[in-house]
Amino acid sequence: MERKVPYKTYLTEQELPRQWYNVRADMKTDHRPILHPGTLKPVTPADMTPIFCEKLVGQELNAADRFIDIPEVVRDFYKMYRPSPLVRAYCLEKALDTPAKIYYKYEGGNTSGSHKLNSAIAQAYYAKEQGLKGVTTETGAGQWGTALSMACGYFGLDLKVFMVKGSAEQKPYRKAVMETYDASVIPSPSDTTEVGRRMLAEFPGTSGSLGTAISEAVEKATTTEGYRYVLGSVLNQVLLHQSIIGLETKAALEKLDEYPDILIGCAGGGSNLGGLMAPFMADKLTGKQAPHFIAVEPASCPSLTRGRFAYDFCDTGKVTPLAKMYTLGCGFIPAPNHAGGLRYHGMSPILSQLYHDGFLDEARSVTQTKVFEAAKLFAKVEGTLPAPESAHAIRVAIDEAIRCKEAGEAKTIVFGLTGTGYFDMAAYMSYHDGSMTDYIPTDEDLAQGFSYIPKLPGIQE
């Protein structure tokens, strides 16, 4: 195969973006207001500052500024592992015998092993700047908890991580890495919070959920002086920080005189997909050429493909604000055997609105064994063991490349490789020994989750 472009394309350190891009400023219809759980009125900065850092509240509610400056301290930290490479997947193209050109943006080149550090360092910076003692958070597969532990360790902040119990049991080494950076890791649900004790009583033996872990982390933050809560996905502020991925991707492609026909990202809460597609979505929103956007989610937790577009609580304990999003219901608990971290009951309000309005073109759900089939092929031919989350995007990238072969089309496909899978070996072992199963919730399962969506006369459509 003739290689007209290098395997890896990097920006220079000087080309590292100086601003994040805020897609809300270009959206045709902004997402619906976030509602206070008590009053059901749109939240104000005063409502949010007891939970979040003050500067992050400003970013969360900012729908006007297209670009927001990256603090120099954060940008200097970025330089330790960014710009990250845009990789031409020549070997995967050859294995598939496809005329398609496949690129992936690789975000695994830091100790946390994922893109999560892009927002973690920003949120920790703002907490430190505010003079806080520490922060609390939740984590599913562990990438976010690991990234935040690194960021808090860098700034000398205390960190309490509520890790979904099923993941904590599958991935003890994630816990060890977090503790290396002095974080405290508590399997969730736990007996350390009122919400956790209530969930343990109601669902004995539960493997937990991100919604429950969020409830515990919020409770701990709001009842502990000098602490605030931070979140690794879903929120507007997180998608803002993660726009660094897409900004770098677009700039690297411009160096190669390339533009994607198809852009693919895995979707759980929305941080990776939202960040990757942000500047390309800006093209679409402003009437320019744009890719076909595909969100890929697990069949076991299909919020976009089978969820409802409704106001719902962002956590199981119903202590957080309500967001208008695609949701499976805040009480939905996905199957514990799913290996990925894409198990949140709802989707980012930004991505939900873009999907509802047709700007996010397509959502697909994929089964776990098909995901690991793609992960194994990618590892064999490209030399990187992908995270299960990333492998959802790989699965659909492979499917699209095969379609290009069948149709004789030389499309350019770009996907996000969010991180590495070296802490996910229990899942890989399960795939190899044949014990991995594909769980797809029945309509009855989903109906049970939907029953948790609040009835809000005059608000809920």
BELRA-V549197 format. One record per pair of residues at least 24 apart in sequence whose ideal C-beta (glycine too) atoms are under 8 Angstrom apart, sorted by the first residue. I is the first residue (numbers start at 1). J is the second residue. D is the distance in whole Angstrom. If there is no record, write none. Layout:
((I:J:D) (I:J:D))
This chain:
((1:90:6) (1:93:7) (1:94:6) (3:88:8) (3:90:6) (5:88:6) (5:256:5) (5:258:8) (6:88:7) (7:87:6) (7:88:6) (7:90:7) (8:85:4) (8:86:7) (8:87:5) (8:88:8) (9:85:7) (9:86:5) (9:87:8) (9:88:8) (9:252:5) (9:255:6) (9:256:6) (10:83:6) (10:85:6) (10:86:8) (10:252:7) (11:83:4) (11:248:6) (11:251:6) (11:252:6) (11:255:8) (12:83:8) (13:79:6) (13:83:7) (15:83:7) (15:251:6) (16:75:7) (16:78:6) (16:79:7) (16:82:6) (16:83:6) (16:248:8) (17:70:7) (17:244:6) (17:247:4) (17:248:7) (17:251:8) (18:69:7) (18:70:6) (18:75:7) (19:67:4) (19:68:6) (19:69:5) (19:70:6) (20:67:7) (20:68:5) (20:70:6) (20:240:5) (20:241:6) (20:243:5) (20:244:7) (20:247:8) (21:66:7) (21:67:6) (21:240:8) (21:243:4) (21:246:7) (21:247:6) (21:278:5) (21:279:6) (21:282:7) (22:62:6) (22:63:8) (22:65:6) (22:66:6) (22:67:7) (22:68:6) (22:240:6) (22:243:8) (23:239:7) (23:243:7) (23:274:8) (23:278:5) (23:281:6) (23:282:7) (23:285:8) (23:350:6) (23:354:8) (24:62:7) (24:63:4) (24:236:7) (24:350:7) (25:63:7) (25:64:6) (25:65:6) (25:66:4) (26:66:7) (26:281:8) (26:282:5) (26:285:4) (26:286:6) (27:285:6) (27:350:8) (27:353:7) (27:354:7) (27:359:8) (28:285:7) (28:357:6) (28:359:8) (29:353:6) (29:357:6) (30:63:5) (30:353:7) (31:323:8) (31:324:6) (31:349:4) (31:350:6) (31:352:7) (31:353:4) (32:311:7) (32:323:8) (32:324:4) (32:349:7) (32:353:7) (33:324:8) (34:321:5) (34:322:7) (34:323:5) (34:349:7) (35:311:7) (35:321:6) (35:322:4) (35:323:8) (35:459:7) (36:321:6) (37:313:7) (37:318:7) (37:319:7) (37:320:7) (37:321:6) (37:322:6) (40:322:7) (40:456:7) (40:459:6) (43:321:5) (47:321:8) (48:321:8) (50:222:6) (51:218:6) (51:221:7) (51:222:6) (51:228:7) (51:229:5) (51:320:8) (52:228:6) (52:229:6) (52:230:7) (53:123:7) (53:126:5) (53:127:5) (53:130:5) (53:132:7) (53:228:5) (53:230:8) (54:126:8) (54:130:6) (55:126:4) (55:129:7) (55:130:7) (56:123:6) (56:126:5) (56:230:8) (56:237:5) (59:236:7) (59:237:4) (59:240:6) (60:235:6) (60:236:5) (60:237:5) (61:236:8) (62:236:8) (68:240:7) (70:122:8) (70:244:8) (71:122:8) (71:125:6) (73:125:6) (74:121:6) (74:122:5) (74:125:5) (77:121:5) (77:125:8) (77:154:7) (78:118:8) (78:121:7) (78:244:7) (80:110:8) (81:109:5) (81:110:4) (81:117:7) (82:118:8) (82:244:7) (82:248:7) (83:248:5) (83:252:8) (84:109:6) (84:245:8) (84:248:7) (85:109:8) (86:248:7) (86:249:6) (86:252:4) (86:253:7) (87:382:8) (87:417:8) (89:382:6) (91:381:4) (91:382:5) (91:383:8) (92:377:8) (92:378:6) (92:381:5) (92:382:6) (92:398:8) (92:401:8) (93:401:7) (94:381:8) (95:377:7) (95:381:5) (96:398:7) (96:401:5) (96:402:6) (96:405:7) (97:405:6) (98:401:4) (98:402:7) (98:404:5) (98:405:4) (99:404:6) (99:405:6) (99:408:7) (99:409:7) (99:410:4) (100:400:7) (100:401:4) (100:404:4) (100:405:7) (100:409:7) (100:410:6) (100:411:5) (100:412:7) (100:413:5) (101:258:7) (101:410:7) (101:411:7) (101:412:5) (101:413:7) (102:397:6) (102:401:6) (102:413:5) (102:414:8) (102:415:8) (103:253:7) (103:258:7) (103:260:8) (103:412:7) (103:413:7) (103:414:5) (103:415:8) (104:397:8) (104:414:7) (104:415:5) (104:416:7) (104:417:4) (105:245:6) (105:248:7) (105:249:5) (105:276:6) (105:414:7) (105:415:8) (105:416:5) (105:417:7) (106:384:7) (106:417:5) (107:245:7) (107:272:8) (107:416:7) (107:417:7) (107:418:5) (107:419:6) (108:384:7) (108:387:7) (108:417:7) (108:418:7) (108:419:4) (108:420:4) (110:147:8) (110:150:8) (111:146:8) (111:150:6) (111:177:7) (112:143:6) (112:146:4) (112:147:4) (112:150:6) (112:419:8) (113:143:6) (113:146:7) (113:387:7) (113:419:5) (113:420:4) (113:422:7) (113:423:7) (114:143:4) (114:144:8) (114:146:8) (114:147:6) (114:387:7) (114:418:5) (114:419:3) (114:420:8) (115:242:6) (115:245:6) (115:271:7) (115:272:6) (115:275:7) (115:416:8) (115:418:5) (115:419:6) (116:143:5) (116:144:5) (116:146:7) (116:147:4) (116:148:7) (116:232:5) (116:271:7) (116:419:8) (117:147:4) (117:150:6) (117:151:7) (118:241:5) (118:242:5) (118:244:5) (118:245:7) (118:275:7) (119:147:8) (119:232:6) (119:237:8) (119:238:5) (119:241:4) (119:242:6) (119:271:7) (120:144:7) (120:147:4) (120:148:4) (120:150:7) (120:151:4) (120:230:8) (120:232:7) (121:147:8) (121:150:8) (121:151:4) (121:154:7) (122:241:5) (123:148:7) (123:151:7) (123:230:5) (123:237:8) (123:241:8) (124:148:7) (124:151:4) (124:152:5) (124:154:7) (124:155:5) (124:157:6) (124:230:8) (125:151:8) (125:155:7) (127:155:7) (127:157:6) (127:228:6) (127:230:7) (128:155:4) (128:156:7) (128:157:6) (130:228:8) (132:157:7) (132:226:6) (132:227:7) (132:228:6) (133:157:7) (133:158:6) (133:225:8) (133:226:4) (133:227:6) (134:158:3) (134:159:6) (134:160:7) (134:226:7) (134:227:5) (135:159:6) (135:160:8) (135:221:7) (135:227:6) (135:228:6) (135:229:7) (135:230:5) (136:160:5) (136:161:8) (136:162:7) (136:217:4) (136:218:8) (136:220:5) (136:221:4) (136:224:8) (136:227:6) (136:228:8) (136:229:5) (136:230:8) (137:161:6) (137:162:7) (137:217:5) (137:229:7) (137:230:5) (137:231:7) (137:232:7) (138:162:5) (138:163:7) (138:164:7) (138:188:7) (138:210:6) (138:213:3) (138:214:5) (138:216:7) (138:217:5) (138:231:8) (139:163:5) (139:164:7) (139:167:7) (139:174:8) (139:213:7) (139:232:7) (140:164:5) (140:167:6) (140:210:5) (140:213:7) (140:268:8) (140:341:4) (140:343:6) (140:344:7) (141:167:5) (141:171:7) (141:174:8) (141:339:8) (141:340:6) (141:341:3) (141:387:8) (141:388:7) (141:389:7) (141:424:7) (142:167:6) (142:171:5) (142:174:3) (142:175:8) (142:178:8) (142:341:7) (142:423:6) (143:232:8) (143:341:6) (143:387:7) (143:389:8) (143:418:8) (143:419:6) (144:232:3) (144:233:7) (144:341:8) (145:174:7) (145:178:5) (145:183:7) (145:185:7) (146:174:6) (146:177:5) (146:178:6) (147:232:7) (148:183:8) (148:230:7) (148:232:7) (149:177:7) (149:178:4) (149:179:8) (149:180:8) (149:181:4) (149:182:7) (149:183:4) (150:181:6) (152:181:7) (152:182:8) (152:183:7) (153:181:4) (153:182:6) (153:183:8) (158:182:8) (158:184:8) (158:227:8) (159:183:4) (159:184:7) (160:184:5) (160:186:7) (160:217:7) (160:220:6) (160:227:8) (161:185:5) (161:186:7) (161:217:8) (162:186:5) (162:187:8) (162:188:4) (162:190:7) (162:196:8) (162:213:4) (162:214:8) (162:216:4) (162:217:5) (162:220:8) (163:187:6) (163:188:6) (163:213:7) (164:188:6) (164:207:7) (164:208:4) (164:209:6) (164:210:6) (164:212:8) (164:213:5) (164:343:8) (165:189:7) (165:206:7) (165:207:5) (165:208:4) (166:207:3) (166:208:6) (166:336:4) (167:208:8) (167:341:7) (169:207:8) (170:339:8) (170:426:5) (170:427:7) (171:423:5) (171:424:7) (171:426:7) (173:423:6) (174:423:5) (177:423:8) (186:216:8) (188:212:6) (188:213:4) (188:216:5) (189:213:8) (189:216:7) (190:216:6) (192:216:7) (192:220:7) (193:219:5) (193:220:6) (194:219:6) (195:219:5) (195:316:8) (195:317:4) (195:319:7) (198:317:7) (199:316:7) (199:317:8) (203:333:7) (206:333:7) (207:333:8) (207:336:4) (208:333:8) (209:316:6) (209:332:8) (209:333:5) (209:334:7) (209:343:7) (209:345:7) (210:269:8) (210:343:6) (210:344:5) (210:345:7) (211:313:8) (211:314:8) (211:315:5) (211:316:4) (211:317:8) (211:330:5) (211:331:7) (211:332:8) (211:344:7) (211:345:6) (212:315:7) (212:316:4) (212:317:7) (214:314:7) (214:315:4) (214:316:7) (214:317:8) (214:320:7) (215:315:4) (215:316:5) (215:317:3) (215:318:8) (215:319:6) (215:320:7) (216:317:8) (218:315:7) (218:317:8) (218:319:5) (218:320:6) (219:317:7) (219:319:6) (232:269:8) (232:271:7) (233:268:6) (233:269:3) (233:270:6) (233:271:4) (233:344:7) (233:348:7) (234:269:4) (234:270:6) (234:271:7) (234:314:7) (234:323:8) (234:344:7) (234:346:7) (234:347:8) (234:348:5) (234:349:8) (235:348:8) (236:348:8) (236:349:7) (236:350:6) (238:271:5) (238:274:8) (239:270:6) (239:271:6) (239:274:4) (239:275:6) (239:278:7) (239:348:6) (239:350:6) (239:351:8) (241:275:8) (242:271:5) (242:272:7) (242:274:6) (242:275:3) (242:276:8) (242:278:8) (243:274:8) (243:275:5) (243:278:4) (243:279:7) (244:275:7) (245:272:7) (245:275:4) (245:276:5) (245:278:8) (245:416:7) (246:275:6) (246:276:5) (246:277:6) (246:278:4) (246:279:5) (246:280:6) (247:278:7) (247:279:5) (249:276:6) (249:279:8) (249:414:7) (250:279:5) (250:280:7) (253:414:7) (258:412:6) (259:289:7) (259:291:8) (259:412:7) (260:291:4) (260:412:5) (260:413:7) (260:414:4) (261:291:6) (261:292:7) (261:411:4) (261:412:5) (261:413:7) (262:291:6) (262:292:5) (262:294:7) (262:400:6) (262:411:6) (262:412:7) (262:413:5) (262:414:7) (263:291:4) (263:292:7) (263:293:5) (263:294:7) (263:414:5) (263:415:7) (264:294:5) (264:296:6) (264:393:5) (264:396:5) (264:397:5) (264:400:7) (264:413:7) (264:414:7) (264:415:4) (264:416:7) (265:294:8) (265:295:6) (265:296:7) (265:393:6) (265:415:7) (265:416:5) (266:295:8) (266:296:5) (266:297:7) (266:340:8) (266:342:6) (266:389:5) (266:390:6) (266:391:8) (266:392:4) (266:393:5) (266:416:7) (266:418:6) (267:295:4) (267:296:6) (267:297:5) (267:304:7) (267:342:7) (267:347:7) (267:351:7) (267:363:7) (267:392:8) (268:297:7) (268:301:8) (268:340:7) (268:341:6) (268:342:3) (268:343:7) (268:344:5) (268:389:7) (269:344:5) (269:346:7) (269:347:7) (269:348:6) (270:347:6) (270:348:3) (270:350:7) (270:351:4) (271:348:8) (272:389:7) (272:416:5) (272:418:5) (273:351:7) (273:416:7) (274:348:6) (274:350:6) (274:351:6) (276:416:4) (277:360:8) (281:354:7) (281:359:7) (281:360:8) (284:359:6) (285:359:7) (291:414:7) (292:361:5) (292:362:7) (293:359:8) (293:360:5) (293:361:5) (293:362:7) (294:361:7) (294:362:5) (294:363:7) (294:364:6) (294:396:6) (294:400:8) (295:351:7) (295:355:7) (295:360:6) (295:362:7) (295:363:4) (295:364:7) (296:363:8) (296:364:5) (296:365:8) (296:366:6) (296:392:4) (296:393:5) (296:395:7) (296:396:5) (297:342:6) (297:363:7) (297:364:7) (297:365:5) (297:366:8) (297:392:7) (298:334:8) (298:338:6) (298:340:6) (298:342:5) (298:343:7) (298:365:7) (298:366:7) (298:367:8) (298:368:7) (298:371:7) (298:392:7) (299:365:4) (299:366:6) (299:367:5) (299:368:8) (299:438:7) (299:439:8) (299:440:5) (300:334:5) (300:335:5) (300:338:5) (300:343:7) (300:368:7) (300:438:8) (300:439:5) (300:440:7) (300:441:7) (301:328:7) (301:332:8) (301:334:4) (301:338:7) (301:342:6) (301:343:5) (301:344:7) (301:345:7) (302:328:7) (302:365:4) (302:441:7) (303:327:6) (303:328:5) (303:344:7) (303:345:7) (303:346:6) (303:347:5) (304:347:6) (304:352:8) (304:355:6) (304:363:4) (304:365:8) (305:363:5) (305:364:7) (305:365:5) (306:365:7) (306:441:8) (306:446:6) (307:346:8) (307:347:7) (308:450:6) (308:453:7) (309:352:6) (309:356:6) (310:453:5) (310:460:6) (310:461:8) (311:453:8) (311:454:7) (311:456:6) (311:459:6) (311:460:6) (312:345:8) (312:346:6) (312:452:8) (312:453:5) (312:454:7) (313:452:8) (313:454:7) (314:346:7) (322:454:7) (323:349:5) (324:349:6) (324:352:7) (324:353:8) (325:349:5) (325:352:4) (326:352:5) (326:355:7) (326:356:8) (327:453:7) (328:446:6) (328:449:5) (328:450:7) (329:446:8) (329:448:8) (329:449:3) (329:450:5) (329:451:7) (329:452:4) (329:453:5) (330:452:5) (330:453:7) (331:448:8) (331:449:6) (331:451:7) (331:452:4) (332:446:8) (332:448:8) (332:449:3) (332:452:7) (334:441:8) (335:439:4) (335:441:8) (337:368:8) (337:430:8) (337:436:7) (337:437:6) (337:439:6) (338:368:6) (338:439:7) (339:368:7) (339:372:8) (339:388:4) (339:424:6) (339:426:8) (339:427:3) (339:430:7) (339:436:8) (340:368:8) (340:371:7) (340:387:8) (340:388:4) (340:389:5) (340:391:8) (340:392:7) (341:387:8) (341:388:8) (341:389:5) (342:389:6) (342:392:7) (345:449:7) (364:396:6) (366:392:6) (366:395:5) (366:396:7) (367:438:4) (367:440:7) (368:436:6) (368:437:7) (368:438:5) (368:439:8) (369:431:7) (369:436:6) (369:437:8) (369:438:5) (370:395:6) (370:438:8) (371:395:5) (372:427:7) (372:428:7) (372:431:4) (372:436:7) (374:398:5) (375:421:7) (375:428:8) (376:431:7) (384:417:7) (384:420:7) (385:420:6) (385:421:5) (385:422:6) (385:428:8) (386:417:6) (386:419:8) (386:420:7) (386:421:5) (387:418:6) (387:419:4) (387:420:6) (387:421:5) (387:424:6) (388:421:6) (388:424:5) (388:427:6) (389:418:6) (389:419:7) (390:416:7) (390:417:5) (390:418:5) (390:419:6) (390:421:8) (391:421:8) (393:417:7) (393:418:8))
